[in-house]
Amino acid sequence: MWIFTSTSFLSIVADKDQPSGPRLLVRARDEDAIEELFPKAKVRKTPDGDYLYRAWVQRNEVSRVVQNYINSLMYNNFKNSIENDDYHHACSSVWGVMNRYQDMMDAPPAPFASDVPLHENEHYDDGLFRNQHRIQTP
């Protein structure tokens, strides 16, 4: 699950060895993102991982923190609640990608061509989706 707050982005996933177990893996692009919401977490740097920072956090603690954040939410526009310019730019980029996704999902479906061979990483549409059998109509 991806969570965007006004100050941080987190990716939270289950323990691959115990998916329904008591702990979750909280991952972030910057160390402060985890420490801000989970100050007692032992954050470790993982240079070879897709997320540079990670911490194991008890599932009930993650639930409590997310619920508290939602209960204290006061803004009526997420992007306007972001004060850090670099983070605002990153979140606006995500907004733009998801807006294009929305437009694509709302558009009439393009035909599917099961007889069109695709190669790994070949893509159609505007580059958002890879390895799809969807083609553009003229």
N, C-alpha and C positions, 0 to 999 in steps of 0.2 A: 504494500500500500504506500502510495506517495502522499506525503502531507506537506503542504505549503502553509507556513504561518507568515505573519508580517515581517518576521526577521530571519526565518530559516526554512530550509528544505530538508526533509527526512525521507528515507525509504525504510519501511519497517516490514520485515518478513519473518516467517516462522523458522524455527530451528529445523534444518533439513533432516536431522537425525530423530527428532521428536516433534513432528509438525503440530500436534495438539498439546505439546508440553507446556510447562509453566513459564518459559522464557521466550523472548522475541529478540531478533537481531535488529538493532537500530543502526542505520548506516547514514552517512552524511558526506558531503563534499568538503565541509570545513568543520573543524573540531568544536567550535563554539556552538554550532547548531545542536549538537547532542547535549553539551554541557548546560546550555541555556534551559532546556526542558527537563533534563535528567541530571541534575548537578551531582548526584551520588554515583552515577555510572562511571565505570572504569573504561575510559575511551582509549582505544589502541589504534595506532597508525598502521595501515596495511598498504604499503606502497605498490604491491602487486595486485591489489583488488580493484574492482571497478569503482568502488567508493573508497576514498582515502582513509576515512575514519569509521570505526565500528564500536559498538558496545552491546553487551548482553544486558537486557533489562527484563525484569519480571513482567509477565503479561498483564497482571492486575495493576502494576504501576503505570504501564503504557496506557491502559484503559483509563485510569484515574486522571493522568495528566492531560490526555486528549479531551476527556469529558470536561475537565476544569477549564481548558482553553476555550472550548465551545461555549460553555456557560458564561464565560466572561467576555465573549466576543461583542464588540460595540460598534464596529465599523459597518458602513453600508456599501462600501466599494473596496474590495480586496486590494487591487493595485494601488489605490490611493493611500492605503494604510502602510505602504512600504516606504521607509525613509532612506534606506541605503540605495544609492543610485545604481551600483552594479547589480545588486540583487533585483531591483525594480526592472532593470533591463532584461535580466534573465527570465523573470516571471512574465514579463510582457511578451517575450519570445515564445514561451510555452503557450500563453494565451493565443497568440497568432497561429501557431501550429494547430491548436485544438479548434480554433475558429474555422480554419481551412478544412479540418476533418468534419466539422459540423456541416459546412456547406457541401462537402462531397457526399455525406450521408443523406442530406436532404435532396440532392439532385437525383434525377431519374437514373436508375442503375445502368451502367455500361454493360454491353454484352460480355459474357464469359466465353473465352475461347480455349476449350480444353485441348484443341489440336495445335495451339500455338506453343512451341517449345520455349521454355524459359530456362535461363542459365542462372546459376547462383548470383545473387545481387543484381540481376536484371530487374528493372522495374518500369512501371507505367505510371500514369497519373502525374503528380507533381513531385515525386520522389519521397513521399511520406511513407509509403508502404512497399516493402520489399517482398519478392517471391510471390506475388499475387498473379492470378490468371485474369485480371481485369484489364481490358484495353479501352482506350479512348475511342469514342465515335467521332467521325469528322464533323 
